Amino acid sequence: MAQVIIVGDGPAGLSAALFLARGGHQVVVFGEDDTAMHYALLHNYLGIPEIGGTEFQRIARDQVSAAGVALRDEEVTAVRREGDGFAVEAGGAEERGDYLVLAGGKAAQRLAEELGAQRRDGTVVIDTEYRTDVHGLYAVGRVARPNRSQAVISAGAGATAALDILAREAGRDVTDWDTPPPE
Ligand SMILES: Cc1cc2nc3c(=O)[nH]c(=O)nc-3n(C[C@H](O)[C@H](O)[C@H](O)COP(=O)(O)OP(=O)(O)OC[C@H]3O[C@@H](n4cnc5c(N)ncnc54)[C@H](O)[C@@H]3O)c2cc1C
């Protein structure tokens, strides 16, 4: 079982957390529920004709908690490499993870910089799986696409990064597919 730290509790971070917890990994999400979603009224999240961003966040937080994710209402103030993994500082304590997912919106650029991740034009560089060039470090959502940010894109980015971590841990491609019970 891997220990995954997620910095940021908007759609990107919570979506990554959901997939990783369902995949059997230990997940901690840091964030103070201060996402831009609280300003949004969504009409463009496929499958949900209309929902307030605050309501969306409430449902999402309940969903990831029920899946076993630890939501920590704290700001991550510093990050560093520790061995093959990462250590983050929050609330005067340190947490260690094998993987670190930066999902903190624009504010997380500083953390990417602290870890020496490659940046271009002020934005962290990622590949199609949202990996940075630092092994085990991902950047998803608004932090990676600051000027083209949409809730559904952030949620998809979080899921994509999570599947990549699940695949790395399993040593094969992984999907999270469910089917309805037989009638
Ligand atoms: C007025 C407004 C209206 C919008 N309307 C829509 C809309 O209609 N449809 C739509 O799709 N999108 C809309 N958006 C955009 C949408 O809110 C964003 O696309 C979405 O919130 C991005 O999600 P994210 O998870 O990438 O980042 P964010 O939602 O920005 O979440 C990042 C979270 O990480 C936290 N964080 C940052 N740094 C740290 C740290 N060091 N430690 C701990 N936590 C940290 C932040 O406080 C925040 O809670 C709107 C945005 C605004 C401002």
The ligand as a Tripos MOL2 file, in Angstrom:
@<TRIPOS>MOLECULE
LIG
   53    58     1     0     0
SMALL
NO_CHARGES

@<TRIPOS>ATOM
      1 C1        -16.2680   33.1660  -10.0950 C.3       1 LIG1
      2 C2        -15.9130   31.7870  -10.6110 C.ar      1 LIG1
      3 C3        -16.8620   31.0880  -11.3130 C.ar      1 LIG1
      4 C4        -16.5390   29.8300  -11.8370 C.ar      1 LIG1
      5 N1        -17.4820   29.1680  -12.5650 N.ar      1 LIG1
      6 C5        -17.1860   27.9540  -13.0760 C.ar      1 LIG1
      7 C6        -18.1540   27.2430  -13.8390 C.ar      1 LIG1
      8 O1        -19.2810   27.6930  -14.0300 O.2       1 LIG1
      9 N2        -17.7960   26.0360  -14.3550 N.ar      1 LIG1
     10 C7        -16.5510   25.5100  -14.1620 C.ar      1 LIG1
     11 O2        -16.2670   24.4160  -14.6520 O.2       1 LIG1
     12 N3        -15.6260   26.1690  -13.4460 N.ar      1 LIG1
     13 C8        -15.9160   27.3740  -12.9140 C.ar      1 LIG1
     14 N4        -14.9650   28.0510  -12.1930 N.ar      1 LIG1
     15 C9        -13.6240   27.4720  -12.1120 C.3       1 LIG1
     16 C10       -13.5430   26.3630  -11.0560 C.3       1 LIG1
     17 O3        -13.8520   26.8870   -9.7910 O.3       1 LIG1
     18 C11       -12.1160   25.8020  -11.1100 C.3       1 LIG1
     19 O4        -11.9090   25.2480  -12.4020 O.3       1 LIG1
     20 C12       -11.8920   24.7180  -10.0790 C.3       1 LIG1
     21 O5        -12.1400   25.1770   -8.7870 O.3       1 LIG1
     22 C13       -10.4310   24.2370  -10.1800 C.3       1 LIG1
     23 O6        -10.2930   23.1470   -9.3170 O.3       1 LIG1
     24 P1         -8.8430   22.7230   -8.7400 P.3       1 LIG1
     25 O7         -9.0990   21.5640   -7.8720 O.co2     1 LIG1
     26 O8         -7.8980   22.5930   -9.8520 O.co2     1 LIG1
     27 O9         -8.3130   23.9780   -7.8850 O.3       1 LIG1
     28 P2         -9.0200   24.8490   -6.7720 P.3       1 LIG1
     29 O10       -10.4940   24.7030   -6.8320 O.co2     1 LIG1
     30 O11        -8.4000   26.1880   -6.9000 O.co2     1 LIG1
     31 O12        -8.6160   24.1500   -5.4030 O.3       1 LIG1
     32 C14        -7.3560   24.2700   -4.8590 C.3       1 LIG1
     33 C15        -7.4870   24.1110   -3.3540 C.3       1 LIG1
     34 O13        -6.1730   23.9010   -2.7970 O.3       1 LIG1
     35 C16        -6.0330   24.7340   -1.6610 C.3       1 LIG1
     36 N5         -4.6250   24.9910   -1.4470 N.ar      1 LIG1
     37 C17        -3.7690   25.7700   -2.1630 C.ar      1 LIG1
     38 N6         -2.5260   25.7610   -1.6420 N.ar      1 LIG1
     39 C18        -2.5970   24.9360   -0.5600 C.ar      1 LIG1
     40 C19        -1.6380   24.5250    0.4340 C.ar      1 LIG1
     41 N7         -0.3780   24.9500    0.4010 N.pl3     1 LIG1
     42 N8         -2.0450   23.6910    1.4110 N.ar      1 LIG1
     43 C20        -3.3370   23.2450    1.4620 C.ar      1 LIG1
     44 N9         -4.2820   23.6210    0.5560 N.ar      1 LIG1
     45 C21        -3.9080   24.4510   -0.4380 C.ar      1 LIG1
     46 C22        -6.8320   25.9910   -2.0170 C.3       1 LIG1
     47 O14        -7.1500   26.7360   -0.8680 O.3       1 LIG1
     48 C23        -8.0590   25.3400   -2.6730 C.3       1 LIG1
     49 O15        -9.0040   24.9420   -1.6800 O.3       1 LIG1
     50 C24       -15.2620   29.2820  -11.6280 C.ar      1 LIG1
     51 C25       -14.3220   29.9860  -10.8830 C.ar      1 LIG1
     52 C26       -14.6360   31.2220  -10.3800 C.ar      1 LIG1
     53 C27       -13.5940   31.9780   -9.5900 C.3       1 LIG1
@<TRIPOS>BOND
     1     1     2 1
     2     2     3 ar
     3     2    52 ar
     4     3     4 ar
     5     4     5 ar
     6     4    50 ar
     7     5     6 ar
     8     6     7 ar
     9     6    13 1
    10     7     8 2
    11     7     9 ar
    12     9    10 ar
    13    10    11 2
    14    10    12 ar
    15    12    13 ar
    16    13    14 ar
    17    14    15 1
    18    14    50 ar
    19    15    16 1
    20    16    17 1
    21    16    18 1
    22    18    19 1
    23    18    20 1
    24    20    21 1
    25    20    22 1
    26    22    23 1
    27    23    24 1
    28    24    25 2
    29    24    26 1
    30    24    27 1
    31    27    28 1
    32    28    29 2
    33    28    30 1
    34    28    31 1
    35    31    32 1
    36    32    33 1
    37    33    34 1
    38    33    48 1
    39    34    35 1
    40    35    36 1
    41    35    46 1
    42    36    37 ar
    43    36    45 ar
    44    37    38 ar
    45    38    39 ar
    46    39    40 ar
    47    39    45 ar
    48    40    41 1
    49    40    42 ar
    50    42    43 ar
    51    43    44 ar
    52    44    45 ar
    53    46    47 1
    54    46    48 1
    55    48    49 1
    56    50    51 ar
    57    51    52 ar
    58    52    53 1
@<TRIPOS>SUBSTRUCTURE
     1 LIG1         1 GROUP 0 **** ****
